[in-house]
Amino acid sequence: RQMCIRDSIETVERGQIETSGGRPLVQYRGRLMPLVPLDPTWSVGAAPERQPVLVFGEAGRSFGLVVEEILD
């Protein structure tokens, strides 16, 4: 089985984050991408104005790992 590969590092505006069925999503490259918070207490309402996200993808599908900050 092929592993997911980090596609990019993105910053998502809080206003771009949608929810469906209680799960956060964002439009990414023309498709809805699920966001997976690293912190289980994270919520859209408490998200910073600019939310860092690590995007992982495989076989045309992507998900964004929501993180507190990205250190270079």
C-alpha positions in Angstrom: 0.0 0.0 0.0 1.3 3.4 -1.0 1.7 6.0 1.8 0.2 9.4 1.8 2.6 12.1 0.7 2.6 15.6 2.1 1.4 17.7 -0.8 1.9 21.2 0.6 1.8 23.6 3.5 -1.2 25.9 3.4 -2.8 28.7 5.4 -6.6 28.6 5.4 -8.6 31.6 6.4 -11.1 30.8 9.1 -14.0 32.1 7.0 -13.2 29.5 4.3 -13.7 26.6 6.7 -17.1 24.9 6.3 -18.7 22.1 8.2 -20.8 19.2 7.1 -22.1 16.6 9.5 -20.1 18.3 12.2 -16.8 17.8 10.3 -14.7 20.7 9.1 -14.0 21.0 5.3 -12.4 23.5 3.0 -12.4 24.1 -0.7 -9.0 23.0 -2.0 -8.1 22.8 -5.7 -11.7 22.7 -6.7 -12.8 20.0 -4.3 -13.9 19.8 -0.7 -11.1 18.6 1.5 -11.7 17.3 5.0 -9.7 18.9 7.8 -8.4 16.6 10.6 -7.4 18.5 13.7 -4.3 17.3 15.5 -5.7 18.8 18.7 -8.9 17.0 19.7 -10.2 20.2 21.4 -9.8 22.3 18.2 -13.0 23.9 16.8 -13.8 26.1 13.8 -15.1 28.8 16.1 -11.9 28.9 18.1 -9.6 28.6 15.1 -7.2 31.5 14.5 -8.0 33.9 11.6 -5.3 32.2 9.6 -5.1 28.4 10.3 -2.0 26.4 9.3 -2.7 23.1 7.5 -0.5 20.4 6.2 -2.0 18.9 3.1 -1.5 15.2 2.4 -2.8 13.5 -0.7 -2.9 10.1 -2.5 -4.7 9.0 -5.7 -6.5 12.3 -6.2 -7.8 12.5 -2.6 -6.5 14.9 0.0 -6.9 15.8 3.6 -5.6 18.7 5.7 -4.0 18.1 9.1 -4.8 21.1 11.2 -1.8 22.2 13.3 -1.1 25.0 15.8 1.9 26.3 14.0 4.5 25.4 11.4 8.1 25.9 12.3 10.7 26.0 9.6 
